[in-house]
Amino acid sequence: MSIEERLGYFFRNKELLHEALSHPSLSSEIRPAPPDNQRLEFLGDAVLELAITDHLYHRFPELKEGLLTKLRASLVSKSALAKAANRIELGSALLLSNGEDGSGGRQRASNLADAMESLLGAIYLDANLTQASEIALKLLSEELLALNPETNHGNSKGELQEILQQISPQPPLYEILGEEGPAHARTFISKVLWNGQTLGQGKGPSKKASETAAALNALEQKLWLD
């Protein structure tokens, strides 16, 4: 199976694909030096960041900028991109110098992450932003599926409980208020109660995520101080 088949995208301009897979080390063995993937990496980095930002913005409507930024950082990290690259066996398609290849360049996380971004930049040029964004989300689908604001970046429910128990032994309670959206993309709505007072509300793609969003909302509002 070719890299295009594994990627799920077939290039009209094959030169863009060749450039996206070309590691800078080739310049040490080939004269004149062929185009490498560094410029496409620069472009693909922006494509990836926009695709992930748009996804998170719409998926977590109750989360504030700070947590959204942390979630995005976890998805565009070198390790996340390298894992996604390994799933499509991108290393086997890289064009490397003999020295880079011999020193484990096909498995090096930085090479894989850079090539992933380069491919997205190449798809953007070969097609458009919409298609490049769709490919980006598909490649990172496992990471997106596993994404959870509570487990990925701190425990807002635990933080809220710790604060409130310094005031009273009564723990906060969470209540599911309802659900909305189509069956394949449900959004849950929760609220957090403490001593009979509603401290916050939140939405999320699961009950747990909606409770996390409610706790974040409570931490922001600090209604227990009123």
Backbone bond lengths (Angstrom), bond angles and torsions (degrees), N, CA, C in turn:
res aa  C-N    CA-C-N  psi(-1)  N-CA   C-N-CA  omega(-1)  CA-C   N-CA-C  phi
1 M - - - 1.463 - - 1.531 109.24 -
2 S 1.315 116.56 131.33 1.463 120.96 -177.52 1.527 111.03 -76.47
3 I 1.323 115.67 165.01 1.458 120.03 178.47 1.523 110.38 -63.32
4 E 1.321 118.21 -32.59 1.466 120.22 178.21 1.529 110.75 -66.42
5 E 1.330 116.75 -39.53 1.467 120.34 177.18 1.527 110.54 -65.16
6 R 1.328 116.11 -42.43 1.471 119.23 179.64 1.520 111.36 -68.70
7 L 1.315 115.67 -32.94 1.460 121.67 -179.97 1.530 111.19 -74.64
8 G 1.327 116.17 -31.31 1.458 120.40 -176.88 1.510 112.74 83.57
9 Y 1.345 115.39 23.64 1.458 119.89 178.73 1.526 108.53 -148.06
10 F 1.348 116.52 134.41 1.456 121.93 179.76 1.521 109.00 -113.42
11 F 1.308 115.72 120.95 1.465 122.36 -174.87 1.525 111.75 -74.57
12 R 1.317 114.35 137.03 1.467 119.74 169.52 1.524 109.34 -76.41
13 N 1.334 115.01 -41.14 1.458 121.48 178.36 1.532 108.48 -102.03
14 K 1.305 116.54 98.74 1.470 121.32 -176.37 1.525 111.76 -66.81
15 E 1.312 117.34 -22.07 1.462 119.36 178.35 1.524 110.97 -64.86
16 L 1.326 117.24 -33.19 1.460 120.48 176.76 1.525 110.79 -64.74
17 L 1.313 116.83 -41.12 1.462 120.70 177.16 1.518 110.03 -62.99
18 H 1.313 117.13 -45.25 1.467 121.59 179.99 1.530 110.60 -59.69
19 E 1.325 115.88 -43.74 1.469 120.20 179.40 1.522 111.22 -65.26
20 A 1.338 117.42 -40.06 1.465 121.39 -178.43 1.521 112.11 -64.56
21 L 1.316 116.65 -28.03 1.464 121.27 -178.38 1.527 112.87 -93.32
22 S 1.334 118.08 -4.87 1.467 122.17 -174.21 1.527 111.74 -88.09
23 H 1.305 115.47 114.44 1.470 122.17 179.47 1.533 109.80 -77.15
24 P 1.338 117.15 146.10 1.473 120.26 -179.72 1.526 114.40 -57.40
25 S 1.339 117.39 -21.93 1.469 119.93 -178.28 1.525 112.67 -64.16
26 L 1.318 118.00 -18.44 1.463 120.58 -179.83 1.522 112.08 -60.65
27 S 1.329 116.14 -26.72 1.465 119.76 -178.70 1.520 112.52 -64.24
28 S 1.334 117.25 -18.22 1.465 119.87 179.53 1.518 112.23 -80.47
29 E 1.325 117.26 -13.43 1.456 120.51 -176.12 1.525 113.87 -121.70
30 I 1.309 117.39 -16.79 1.463 120.64 -175.79 1.524 109.63 -119.96
31 R 1.318 116.55 129.51 1.462 122.63 176.59 1.531 109.81 -127.61
32 P 1.337 119.09 132.37 1.466 124.17 -5.18 1.527 110.78 -67.61
33 A 1.324 115.20 154.44 1.461 120.52 -176.53 1.528 110.67 -61.64
34 P 1.335 117.16 129.11 1.471 119.86 179.03 1.534 110.41 -75.11
35 P 1.329 118.28 161.42 1.470 120.47 175.30 1.526 109.75 -60.65
36 D 1.319 116.52 133.60 1.468 118.98 176.61 1.534 108.83 -103.89
37 N 1.321 115.58 -177.63 1.460 119.45 -171.70 1.529 115.13 -91.53
38 Q 1.317 118.33 10.99 1.462 119.53 -174.25 1.531 112.82 -68.20
39 R 1.329 117.40 -39.58 1.471 118.89 179.02 1.532 110.56 -68.64
40 L 1.325 116.82 -40.10 1.460 119.68 177.44 1.526 111.21 -66.41
41 E 1.324 115.86 -33.72 1.476 120.06 176.06 1.531 110.16 -61.06
42 F 1.324 116.57 -43.76 1.463 122.28 178.22 1.532 110.22 -58.19
43 L 1.315 116.55 -44.26 1.462 121.21 -179.78 1.527 110.99 -70.46
44 G 1.328 116.39 -44.35 1.460 120.86 -178.32 1.515 113.34 -64.97
45 D 1.321 116.69 -30.71 1.459 120.53 176.78 1.530 110.39 -59.27
46 A 1.328 116.46 -42.32 1.466 121.01 179.14 1.522 111.39 -69.19
47 V 1.338 116.59 -39.33 1.465 121.02 178.13 1.525 110.10 -61.66
48 L 1.332 116.02 -47.05 1.462 121.06 -178.97 1.522 111.17 -62.29
49 E 1.322 116.32 -45.39 1.459 119.31 -177.89 1.526 111.23 -62.82
50 L 1.323 117.14 -40.24 1.461 119.90 179.33 1.526 110.83 -67.63
51 A 1.326 117.40 -41.97 1.465 120.75 179.83 1.523 111.19 -61.07
52 I 1.327 116.92 -45.53 1.455 121.13 -179.14 1.529 110.56 -69.91
53 T 1.315 117.51 -40.68 1.466 120.97 178.98 1.522 110.76 -60.09
54 D 1.319 116.39 -46.49 1.463 120.62 179.63 1.532 110.95 -61.70
55 H 1.329 116.19 -42.67 1.471 120.72 179.97 1.533 111.22 -62.04
56 L 1.321 116.25 -48.93 1.462 120.16 -178.11 1.523 111.45 -66.40
57 Y 1.309 117.34 -37.93 1.468 121.49 -179.51 1.535 110.74 -58.75
58 H 1.312 116.55 -43.00 1.459 120.35 -178.18 1.532 112.40 -84.26
59 R 1.321 117.54 -28.53 1.470 120.01 -178.38 1.525 112.38 -76.59
60 F 1.321 117.46 -35.16 1.463 121.57 -178.00 1.529 110.03 -120.41
61 P 1.328 118.25 73.88 1.469 120.99 -174.85 1.520 114.52 -65.29
62 E 1.338 117.02 -17.30 1.467 118.96 -177.22 1.528 113.33 -96.78
63 L 1.326 117.59 -10.46 1.460 119.67 -176.43 1.523 111.40 -79.83
64 K 1.318 114.99 143.16 1.455 121.10 179.88 1.532 110.86 -82.96
65 E 1.328 114.70 170.12 1.457 121.39 -174.16 1.527 112.73 -56.68
66 G 1.331 116.65 -42.71 1.457 119.53 -175.54 1.516 113.18 -59.39
67 L 1.332 117.24 -46.82 1.459 120.35 -178.85 1.521 110.91 -72.52
68 L 1.327 117.23 -36.98 1.464 120.04 176.37 1.526 110.48 -60.01
69 T 1.317 116.43 -39.76 1.467 120.99 179.21 1.530 110.68 -63.70
70 K 1.330 116.85 -40.78 1.469 120.70 179.15 1.528 111.10 -66.90
71 L 1.327 116.11 -41.48 1.459 119.24 178.57 1.534 110.58 -63.34
72 R 1.318 116.07 -42.60 1.459 119.74 178.55 1.526 111.19 -61.56
73 A 1.308 116.08 -42.23 1.464 119.92 -179.51 1.522 111.62 -60.37
74 S 1.327 116.88 -35.51 1.467 119.68 -180.00 1.523 111.72 -69.41
75 L 1.333 116.64 -27.73 1.463 120.72 -177.28 1.522 113.01 -86.01
76 V 1.326 117.35 -30.31 1.466 119.97 -178.64 1.530 111.18 -98.70
77 S 1.314 117.25 12.23 1.463 121.20 -179.25 1.525 110.99 -71.09
78 K 1.315 115.55 161.19 1.456 121.35 178.42 1.530 110.96 -58.60
79 S 1.328 117.13 -42.73 1.462 120.08 -177.07 1.523 111.92 -66.17
80 A 1.342 117.56 -41.51 1.468 120.51 179.46 1.518 110.85 -64.81
81 L 1.331 116.57 -43.19 1.459 120.38 -179.99 1.529 111.46 -66.83
82 A 1.316 116.41 -37.52 1.466 119.97 179.39 1.530 111.06 -65.99
83 K 1.334 116.92 -39.35 1.468 120.30 177.26 1.519 110.51 -62.76
84 A 1.330 115.86 -44.58 1.464 119.77 178.76 1.526 110.63 -63.39
85 A 1.326 116.55 -38.89 1.466 120.94 178.81 1.531 111.24 -63.83
86 N 1.325 116.31 -39.00 1.466 119.55 179.32 1.521 111.82 -65.36
87 R 1.327 116.98 -32.02 1.463 119.69 -179.82 1.530 111.85 -65.18
88 I 1.323 116.55 -29.56 1.475 119.21 178.25 1.527 110.98 -102.82
89 E 1.334 116.64 12.76 1.470 122.63 178.11 1.527 111.49 52.00
90 L 1.322 114.48 46.69 1.461 120.03 -177.89 1.525 111.93 -65.37
91 G 1.320 116.97 -32.51 1.460 120.33 -178.40 1.514 113.33 -55.86
92 S 1.320 116.83 -36.12 1.465 120.41 -177.78 1.523 112.54 -69.15
93 A 1.335 116.74 -18.37 1.468 120.79 -177.41 1.525 112.79 -98.37
94 L 1.338 118.45 -7.51 1.457 120.96 -177.59 1.527 111.24 -66.40
95 L 1.309 115.68 144.51 1.460 122.51 176.17 1.524 107.26 -102.15
96 L 1.338 115.70 107.61 1.460 122.23 -172.67 1.522 110.77 -123.27
97 S 1.329 114.62 159.46 1.462 118.87 170.44 1.527 108.35 -70.22
98 N 1.323 116.44 161.71 1.463 119.80 178.23 1.517 111.58 -59.77
99 G 1.327 115.47 -38.64 1.459 119.25 -179.55 1.523 111.91 -65.85
100 E 1.327 117.18 -44.50 1.466 121.39 179.79 1.521 110.77 -66.50
101 D 1.301 115.64 -39.83 1.462 120.05 178.54 1.525 110.23 -64.20
102 G 1.317 116.09 -44.65 1.461 120.24 -177.72 1.510 114.25 -68.35
103 S 1.319 117.04 -21.31 1.473 119.91 -179.46 1.536 112.63 -96.99
104 G 1.328 115.90 16.15 1.470 119.12 176.36 1.515 114.79 89.88
105 G 1.333 115.97 22.76 1.453 119.78 -176.50 1.516 115.06 -62.23
106 R 1.315 117.25 -26.35 1.469 119.80 -178.41 1.529 112.11 -73.46
107 Q 1.318 116.61 -18.91 1.459 120.40 179.12 1.534 112.13 -106.17
108 R 1.326 117.31 -4.25 1.464 120.62 -175.65 1.528 109.74 -70.14
109 A 1.340 115.78 126.29 1.464 121.30 -175.17 1.521 112.28 -58.78
110 S 1.325 117.34 -39.08 1.464 119.55 -178.45 1.521 111.31 -65.17
111 N 1.340 117.03 -39.83 1.464 120.20 178.14 1.529 111.21 -64.44
112 L 1.324 115.98 -42.31 1.461 120.95 -179.03 1.520 111.21 -66.56
113 A 1.323 116.35 -44.70 1.465 120.26 -179.81 1.526 110.75 -64.00
114 D 1.331 116.49 -43.35 1.469 120.29 179.24 1.530 111.07 -61.97
115 A 1.331 115.88 -41.55 1.465 119.67 -178.65 1.524 111.24 -68.36
116 M 1.319 117.34 -34.45 1.467 120.42 176.50 1.521 109.88 -60.87
117 E 1.311 116.59 -46.69 1.463 120.08 179.21 1.528 110.70 -65.63
118 S 1.317 116.36 -38.76 1.465 120.05 178.97 1.524 111.30 -62.26
119 L 1.315 116.99 -40.87 1.460 120.86 178.53 1.523 111.44 -63.08
120 L 1.328 116.43 -40.02 1.463 119.34 178.48 1.523 110.91 -66.38
121 G 1.326 116.33 -38.26 1.456 119.57 175.32 1.514 111.58 -63.59
122 A 1.325 116.13 -39.28 1.466 120.74 179.75 1.529 111.08 -67.64
123 I 1.325 117.13 -40.06 1.470 120.70 178.21 1.524 110.12 -65.13
124 Y 1.323 116.14 -38.72 1.468 119.90 176.78 1.534 110.63 -58.38
125 L 1.309 116.66 -44.53 1.464 120.32 -179.99 1.525 111.95 -71.63
126 D 1.318 116.40 -35.91 1.454 121.39 -176.58 1.533 111.98 -76.96
127 A 1.341 115.83 -28.97 1.467 120.60 -177.35 1.520 109.80 -127.52
128 N 1.312 116.89 -95.12 1.459 122.05 -179.38 1.521 109.55 -166.78
129 L 1.322 115.97 175.85 1.463 121.28 -177.42 1.524 111.14 -65.61
130 T 1.323 117.32 -38.87 1.465 120.38 -178.49 1.522 111.20 -59.92
131 Q 1.319 116.67 -47.16 1.461 119.72 -178.49 1.527 111.34 -68.82
132 A 1.316 116.78 -39.07 1.465 119.70 177.82 1.521 110.70 -63.50
133 S 1.325 117.20 -39.56 1.464 121.34 178.99 1.521 110.89 -66.05
134 E 1.329 116.94 -40.58 1.468 120.73 178.71 1.521 111.09 -62.11
135 I 1.316 116.61 -41.78 1.463 120.42 178.45 1.526 110.31 -65.61
136 A 1.328 116.67 -41.41 1.467 120.70 179.51 1.519 110.87 -58.99
137 L 1.321 117.03 -45.97 1.467 120.77 -179.35 1.519 111.50 -67.88
138 K 1.336 116.81 -35.15 1.463 119.85 177.80 1.527 110.72 -67.39
139 L 1.329 116.95 -43.38 1.462 120.46 -179.52 1.523 111.96 -63.19
140 L 1.318 116.96 -33.28 1.467 121.80 -178.91 1.524 111.95 -101.45
141 S 1.328 117.16 21.42 1.470 120.63 -175.10 1.528 112.90 -59.90
142 E 1.323 117.54 -37.96 1.470 119.77 -179.72 1.526 110.63 -66.66
143 E 1.314 117.05 -42.38 1.460 120.69 178.76 1.527 110.44 -66.60
144 L 1.318 117.17 -38.31 1.465 120.86 178.91 1.524 111.00 -67.12
145 L 1.322 116.60 -39.08 1.458 120.81 179.50 1.521 111.36 -65.03
146 A 1.330 116.57 -36.95 1.462 121.20 -177.89 1.528 113.23 -82.55
147 L 1.320 116.43 -7.32 1.463 120.68 -174.33 1.525 110.93 -65.65
148 N 1.315 116.13 130.26 1.465 121.92 177.34 1.522 107.87 -145.15
149 P 1.320 118.88 120.37 1.468 120.79 -177.41 1.522 113.12 -55.94
150 E 1.337 117.34 -32.38 1.465 119.72 -177.34 1.515 112.23 -76.24
151 T 1.322 116.21 -46.66 1.463 118.47 -176.03 1.512 112.64 -82.15
152 N 1.327 116.51 -25.48 1.463 119.04 -178.55 1.518 113.18 -81.15
153 H 1.307 116.61 -33.72 1.457 118.03 -172.46 1.525 111.17 -146.32
154 G 1.325 114.58 76.17 1.443 118.98 173.26 1.519 112.76 85.17
155 N 1.312 115.31 169.81 1.453 122.52 -176.90 1.518 108.26 -122.81
156 S 1.317 116.55 89.17 1.466 120.15 -177.62 1.524 111.26 -65.93
157 K 1.332 117.51 -33.06 1.461 120.15 178.36 1.530 110.61 -65.87
158 G 1.311 115.85 -42.29 1.461 119.50 177.62 1.521 112.12 -66.35
159 E 1.325 116.27 -39.63 1.466 120.49 178.55 1.518 110.98 -63.17
160 L 1.331 116.47 -43.22 1.468 120.30 179.22 1.520 111.03 -63.88
161 Q 1.332 116.26 -43.80 1.463 119.61 -179.40 1.527 111.28 -62.86
162 E 1.318 116.35 -40.28 1.469 119.80 179.38 1.522 111.59 -62.23
163 I 1.330 116.54 -41.89 1.467 120.66 178.90 1.526 111.00 -63.95
164 L 1.327 116.42 -46.85 1.461 120.61 -174.98 1.529 112.13 -69.45
165 Q 1.326 117.35 -33.79 1.459 119.80 -179.04 1.527 112.40 -73.29
166 Q 1.317 117.23 -11.60 1.461 119.73 171.01 1.529 110.99 -75.89
167 I 1.348 114.99 -17.40 1.466 120.45 179.54 1.519 111.05 -100.10
168 S 1.331 116.70 -40.58 1.465 122.08 -176.27 1.518 109.08 -152.30
169 P 1.332 118.14 148.06 1.469 120.26 177.76 1.523 112.86 -71.03
170 Q 1.324 117.00 -9.93 1.466 120.94 179.85 1.529 110.47 -69.42
171 P 1.342 118.69 120.01 1.469 120.43 -179.61 1.529 111.18 -79.72
172 P 1.316 117.79 158.42 1.465 120.19 175.08 1.534 110.07 -70.98
173 L 1.302 116.07 147.71 1.455 122.29 179.40 1.528 109.42 -117.89
174 Y 1.331 116.39 143.84 1.460 121.18 -178.74 1.528 110.20 -113.51
175 E 1.316 114.96 138.48 1.460 121.16 -178.12 1.529 109.57 -131.91
176 I 1.333 116.05 130.59 1.463 121.14 176.31 1.526 108.05 -81.01
177 L 1.315 116.30 118.59 1.462 121.39 -177.75 1.521 112.53 -85.59
178 G 1.312 117.17 -27.80 1.462 119.23 -179.01 1.511 112.16 167.82
179 E 1.319 114.54 -175.78 1.462 122.57 179.17 1.524 108.43 -133.67
180 E 1.324 115.76 155.35 1.460 120.27 176.61 1.514 109.09 -149.57
181 G 1.321 116.11 164.68 1.457 120.90 179.22 1.507 112.57 93.42
182 P 1.350 117.11 169.66 1.471 121.50 -179.79 1.520 111.89 -66.78
183 A 1.321 115.82 161.60 1.465 121.28 -175.20 1.516 112.74 -58.73
184 H 1.354 117.58 -34.05 1.467 119.92 -177.13 1.529 112.64 -83.56
185 A 1.326 117.08 -5.64 1.472 120.67 -179.49 1.523 109.66 -146.44
186 R 1.330 115.42 61.52 1.456 120.30 -177.34 1.517 111.12 -70.82
187 T 1.323 115.71 146.68 1.457 122.54 172.75 1.526 107.74 -120.85
188 F 1.324 116.14 125.14 1.462 121.56 -178.95 1.528 109.71 -97.69
189 I 1.330 114.85 146.84 1.468 121.29 -179.19 1.525 108.11 -120.17
190 S 1.314 117.52 126.23 1.462 122.69 -177.81 1.518 111.34 -127.84
191 K 1.314 114.51 160.57 1.462 120.20 170.19 1.512 108.61 -134.79
192 V 1.319 116.53 155.03 1.451 122.13 177.65 1.531 108.30 -114.27
193 L 1.350 114.62 130.11 1.461 122.18 -177.40 1.514 109.85 -115.13
194 W 1.304 115.62 148.34 1.470 120.68 176.95 1.531 108.70 -153.80
195 N 1.314 115.11 122.79 1.469 120.83 -177.73 1.533 111.92 52.02
196 G 1.351 115.77 40.33 1.450 120.79 177.60 1.513 115.16 79.28
197 Q 1.324 117.99 2.94 1.467 121.83 -177.60 1.528 109.95 -112.18
198 T 1.328 116.36 136.43 1.465 121.03 173.95 1.521 109.06 -80.87
199 L 1.324 115.43 118.04 1.466 120.11 -177.31 1.526 112.91 -94.54
200 G 1.326 117.33 -23.97 1.459 118.74 -178.35 1.512 111.88 -175.04
201 Q 1.321 115.76 162.10 1.462 122.54 176.30 1.520 109.02 -132.65
202 G 1.333 116.39 156.06 1.457 119.97 179.43 1.511 112.51 -159.03
203 K 1.326 115.23 161.84 1.460 122.60 178.09 1.522 109.59 -123.49
204 G 1.334 115.74 153.22 1.453 119.72 176.74 1.514 111.22 -167.95
205 P 1.345 117.31 166.67 1.467 121.68 -178.21 1.527 113.90 -73.92
206 S 1.334 117.51 -4.99 1.460 122.38 175.23 1.525 107.86 -144.13
207 K 1.335 116.07 165.94 1.460 119.32 179.21 1.534 110.07 -61.14
208 K 1.322 115.62 -42.84 1.460 119.94 -179.06 1.519 111.63 -63.04
209 A 1.332 116.21 -42.02 1.468 120.19 -179.97 1.523 111.09 -66.95
210 S 1.340 116.66 -36.28 1.464 118.95 179.00 1.527 110.70 -68.54
211 E 1.339 117.50 -35.49 1.466 120.82 176.43 1.526 110.57 -66.40
212 T 1.325 115.65 -38.94 1.460 120.29 176.52 1.518 110.74 -61.39
213 A 1.333 116.00 -43.94 1.461 120.22 178.74 1.525 111.05 -64.15
214 A 1.335 117.05 -36.55 1.466 120.61 177.75 1.524 110.60 -65.40
215 A 1.336 116.41 -41.06 1.466 120.04 178.35 1.522 110.77 -65.13
216 L 1.337 117.13 -40.79 1.465 120.75 176.50 1.527 110.67 -60.73
217 N 1.322 116.40 -42.07 1.464 121.38 178.75 1.529 110.59 -63.33
218 A 1.335 116.13 -39.52 1.466 120.10 178.30 1.527 111.48 -65.82
219 L 1.332 116.17 -41.57 1.462 120.06 179.02 1.519 111.49 -63.44
220 E 1.330 116.05 -33.03 1.464 120.00 179.42 1.521 111.52 -74.14
221 Q 1.355 116.63 -39.76 1.474 119.73 -175.13 1.530 113.61 -81.22
222 K 1.369 116.35 -33.17 1.478 121.24 179.41 1.522 112.59 52.99
223 L 1.329 115.87 47.57 1.466 120.58 -177.16 1.522 112.04 -69.81
224 W 1.330 118.87 -17.30 1.458 120.23 178.81 1.528 112.16 -67.89
225 L 1.331 115.70 -13.00 1.470 119.82 178.96 1.530 111.88 -85.12
226 D 1.340 117.21 -13.24 1.473 119.37 -177.01 1.521 111.34 -71.30
